[in-house]
Amino acid sequence: MKKIYKSLLLAMVAALPMLTSCSDDNDSNPVMTFPETFVLNTPEFAANNVYDLPYAEFLNLTVNTQPNYGGFPAAVTYAVQISLDNADDSWKELSTTYTSTKINVPAVELNTAILEMYRAAHEDADPEGALPLYIRLRAYLAESDYENFGEVFSNAISLNVLSYEIPSELSLPTAVYVCGNSIDEAWSTWKPLIPVFDSGSGKDGRFYTMIYNGGDGFKWGYKPNDWFGYDMIKEFDNQVEDLEITAADDGNIVFSKAGWYVLEFICKIVGNEIQVKVVVAPGMAKVIGNCVDGGSWNAQPMTAPAGKGEWTFADFGSYGDPAELRAFIEVPGEDWWRTEFTVVDGQLVFRDKTHNCDNNWRDDVGEDYSIAVAGKTLKVNFDNNTGSVE
């Protein structure tokens, strides 16, 4: 169906007395037609080369021929649309528009849009290596009073791109602390969380602890007296049945019921900010190894106190060499040996790169860390990370 372009129609009406007998000739009476598509050229070498974003300045695109709206000059505006899979409903339009058939797309704008799309589809993960990118143009007549008048889409072309965040000055935190009404000395003790043991497999930024919460609030920080609250947490992964986690008027993180809880803070850099996810799980500590269950290495739970107090385990034996204490806080999703501890001089010593017991505490760390427990009772106060074997 042919439509009359508004401004052209007004001009034609004004000139009506001057029309000749050939008024049905399109040269004298041009009418607007709408093209079905137009051609976006594939950049030279696009099939073989990888465009490295955002360190390039521009991605240069060209239109083979301007869309034909009936043979007369038309003020065409072009918008760039991108997709990661070329699906019909997957196109995202960039904000910058163009009026020339030679289009220089700022590489930083393209890079930012790709990262947003990829993260939205992959749980905030960043792309690894090159990925295909599909590009098309949307053309329309912007000078019309009608929105998207004369809209038409080009063909889609495919490029290979590297898209990544420009290195930020941010770095992952090296410590996390909690302070609360039921943590050791109320609102005075800043309890340090323990880094998840990282053997080179990407556990940086993960910290855990066991706390008692009396159905009240606590705050946290990267150092003592930061006093961060609920609003500084990006996401809570609540794995405790019937537990509600809310924000108090003063920003405290409030648990709806008393009990022992395992907390894991997972910190990551997203864009130009550090985002923190907190996993909340039922409090659980266990023992494992040659000292329990016939040396089967089936973990056995410790007994939790009714309130603040000592966790205990007494069913120890000697079923292998060395029959030493191997104990850990159970953190969902983490291997037991990443959250392991022993007891030395009344203090809990957690496994880290300095105290790394790949085989056992005796041979890898030292005799002082290898605690014989057969016939004895383990007592642990997770409120202040102290313990004994008696």
Solvent accessible surface area in square Angstrom, and as a share of the most:
residue,aa,sasa,rsa
1,M,209,0.93
2,K,128,0.54
3,K,100,0.42
4,I,67,0.34
5,Y,21,0.08
6,K,88,0.37
7,S,70,0.45
8,L,40,0.20
9,L,71,0.36
10,L,114,0.57
11,A,58,0.45
12,M,38,0.17
13,V,94,0.54
14,A,85,0.66
15,A,37,0.28
16,L,110,0.55
17,P,122,0.76
18,M,162,0.72
19,L,55,0.27
20,T,90,0.52
21,S,111,0.72
22,C,74,0.44
23,S,46,0.30
24,D,128,0.66
25,D,63,0.33
26,N,93,0.48
27,D,133,0.69
28,S,49,0.32
29,N,22,0.11
30,P,32,0.20
31,V,35,0.20
32,M,0,0.00
33,T,52,0.30
34,F,71,0.30
35,P,29,0.18
36,E,167,0.75
37,T,78,0.46
38,F,12,0.05
39,V,73,0.42
40,L,2,0.01
41,N,52,0.27
42,T,77,0.45
43,P,23,0.15
44,E,132,0.59
45,F,129,0.54
46,A,2,0.02
47,A,86,0.67
48,N,130,0.67
49,N,80,0.41
50,V,69,0.40
51,Y,52,0.20
52,D,65,0.33
53,L,4,0.02
54,P,13,0.08
55,Y,132,0.50
56,A,42,0.33
57,E,132,0.59
58,F,91,0.38
59,L,6,0.03
60,N,94,0.48
61,L,2,0.01
62,T,55,0.32
63,V,11,0.06
64,N,95,0.49
65,T,90,0.52
66,Q,68,0.30
67,P,6,0.04
68,N,98,0.50
69,Y,2,0.01
70,G,30,0.29
71,G,70,0.67
72,F,42,0.17
73,P,130,0.82
74,A,15,0.12
75,A,48,0.37
76,V,7,0.04
77,T,13,0.07
78,Y,1,0.00
79,A,0,0.00
80,V,1,0.00
81,Q,17,0.08
82,I,0,0.00
83,S,0,0.00
84,L,35,0.18
85,D,90,0.47
86,N,71,0.36
87,A,38,0.30
88,D,139,0.72
89,D,134,0.69
90,S,29,0.19
91,W,43,0.15
92,K,72,0.30
93,E,67,0.30
94,L,10,0.05
95,S,104,0.67
96,T,54,0.31
97,T,65,0.38
98,Y,33,0.13
99,T,113,0.66
100,S,55,0.36
101,T,46,0.27
102,K,151,0.64
103,I,0,0.00
104,N,77,0.39
105,V,1,0.00
106,P,36,0.23
107,A,0,0.00
108,V,82,0.47
109,E,36,0.16
110,L,1,0.00
111,N,6,0.03
112,T,64,0.37
113,A,5,0.04
114,I,0,0.00
115,L,6,0.03
116,E,91,0.41
117,M,32,0.14
118,Y,41,0.15
119,R,31,0.11
120,A,91,0.70
121,A,74,0.57
122,H,84,0.37
123,E,162,0.73
124,D,62,0.32
125,A,50,0.39
126,D,63,0.33
127,P,16,0.10
128,E,166,0.75
129,G,46,0.44
130,A,56,0.44
131,L,21,0.10
132,P,64,0.40
133,L,0,0.00
134,Y,51,0.20
135,I,0,0.00
136,R,51,0.19
137,L,0,0.00
138,R,28,0.10
139,A,0,0.00
140,Y,33,0.13
141,L,1,0.01
142,A,55,0.43
143,E,132,0.59
144,S,18,0.12
145,D,109,0.57
146,Y,131,0.50
147,E,156,0.70
148,N,63,0.32
149,F,29,0.12
150,G,7,0.07
151,E,75,0.34
152,V,7,0.04
153,F,68,0.29
154,S,10,0.07
155,N,62,0.32
156,A,44,0.34
157,I,7,0.04
158,S,55,0.35
159,L,1,0.01
160,N,49,0.25
161,V,0,0.00
162,L,57,0.28
163,S,4,0.02
164,Y,65,0.25
165,E,58,0.26
166,I,85,0.43
167,P,104,0.65
168,S,43,0.27
169,E,181,0.81
170,L,69,0.34
171,S,83,0.54
172,L,57,0.28
173,P,18,0.11
174,T,126,0.73
175,A,31,0.24
176,V,0,0.00
177,Y,48,0.18
178,V,0,0.00
179,C,0,0.00
180,G,1,0.01
181,N,69,0.36
182,S,14,0.09
183,I,3,0.02
184,D,45,0.23
185,E,114,0.51
186,A,56,0.44
187,W,86,0.30
188,S,78,0.50
189,T,33,0.19
190,W,29,0.10
191,K,7,0.03
192,P,71,0.45
193,L,11,0.05
194,I,19,0.10
195,P,76,0.48
196,V,4,0.02
197,F,8,0.03
198,D,20,0.10
199,S,70,0.45
200,G,73,0.70
201,S,64,0.41
202,G,64,0.62
203,K,34,0.14
204,D,98,0.51
205,G,6,0.06
206,R,67,0.24
207,F,7,0.03
208,Y,1,0.00
209,T,1,0.00
210,M,2,0.01
211,I,1,0.00
212,Y,29,0.11
213,N,3,0.02
214,G,35,0.33
215,G,31,0.30
216,D,31,0.16
217,G,7,0.07
218,F,2,0.01
219,K,26,0.11
220,W,1,0.00
221,G,0,0.00
222,Y,58,0.22
223,K,123,0.52
224,P,58,0.37
225,N,99,0.51
226,D,28,0.15
227,W,105,0.37
228,F,45,0.19
229,G,6,0.05
230,Y,70,0.27
231,D,124,0.64
232,M,95,0.42
233,I,18,0.09
234,K,132,0.56
235,E,89,0.40
236,F,44,0.18
237,D,41,0.21
238,N,59,0.30
239,Q,84,0.37
240,V,19,0.11
241,E,142,0.64
242,D,119,0.61
243,L,11,0.05
244,E,114,0.51
245,I,24,0.12
246,T,68,0.39
247,A,56,0.43
248,A,37,0.29
249,D,163,0.84
250,D,93,0.48
251,G,22,0.21
252,N,19,0.10
253,I,1,0.00
254,V,37,0.21
255,F,1,0.00
256,S,63,0.41
257,K,80,0.34
258,A,57,0.44
259,G,20,0.19
260,W,23,0.08
261,Y,5,0.02
262,V,1,0.01
263,L,0,0.00
264,E,2,0.01
265,F,0,0.00
266,I,28,0.14
267,C,4,0.02
268,K,87,0.37
269,I,63,0.32
270,V,22,0.13
271,G,15,0.15
272,N,122,0.63
273,E,89,0.40
274,I,49,0.25
275,Q,21,0.09
276,V,3,0.02
277,K,65,0.27
278,V,1,0.01
279,V,9,0.05
280,V,1,0.00
281,A,3,0.02
282,P,74,0.46
283,G,15,0.15
284,M,62,0.28
285,A,0,0.00
286,K,38,0.16
287,V,0,0.00
288,I,9,0.05
289,G,0,0.00
290,N,28,0.14
291,C,0,0.00
292,V,1,0.00
293,D,71,0.37
294,G,51,0.49
295,G,17,0.16
296,S,55,0.36
297,W,102,0.36
298,N,85,0.44
299,A,36,0.28
300,Q,51,0.23
301,P,72,0.46
302,M,10,0.04
303,T,89,0.52
304,A,48,0.37
305,P,30,0.19
306,A,115,0.89
307,G,22,0.21
308,K,94,0.40
309,G,24,0.23
310,E,86,0.38
311,W,3,0.01
312,T,43,0.25
313,F,24,0.10
314,A,62,0.48
315,D,114,0.59
316,F,17,0.07
317,G,11,0.11
318,S,76,0.49
319,Y,109,0.41
320,G,35,0.33
321,D,111,0.57
322,P,15,0.10
323,A,19,0.15
324,E,5,0.02
325,L,0,0.00
326,R,11,0.04
327,A,0,0.00
328,F,9,0.04
329,I,1,0.01
330,E,65,0.29
331,V,5,0.03
332,P,42,0.26
333,G,83,0.80
334,E,20,0.09
335,D,67,0.35
336,W,67,0.24
337,W,71,0.25
338,R,17,0.06
339,T,2,0.01
340,E,0,0.00
341,F,0,0.00
342,T,0,0.00
343,V,8,0.05
344,V,23,0.13
345,D,140,0.73
346,G,30,0.29
347,Q,97,0.43
348,L,16,0.08
349,V,28,0.16
350,F,22,0.09
351,R,13,0.05
352,D,58,0.30
353,K,160,0.68
354,T,110,0.64
355,H,40,0.18
356,N,46,0.23
357,C,0,0.00
358,D,101,0.52
359,N,109,0.56
360,N,17,0.09
361,W,0,0.00
362,R,72,0.26
363,D,91,0.47
364,D,57,0.29
365,V,37,0.21
366,G,22,0.21
367,E,125,0.56
368,D,109,0.57
369,Y,52,0.20
370,S,24,0.15
371,I,37,0.19
372,A,66,0.51
373,V,0,0.00
374,A,47,0.36
375,G,74,0.71
376,K,85,0.36
377,T,37,0.21
378,L,0,0.00
379,K,64,0.27
380,V,0,0.00
381,N,35,0.18
382,F,1,0.00
383,D,11,0.05
384,N,67,0.34
385,N,26,0.13
386,T,37,0.22
387,G,12,0.11
388,S,33,0.21
389,V,33,0.19
390,E,125,0.56
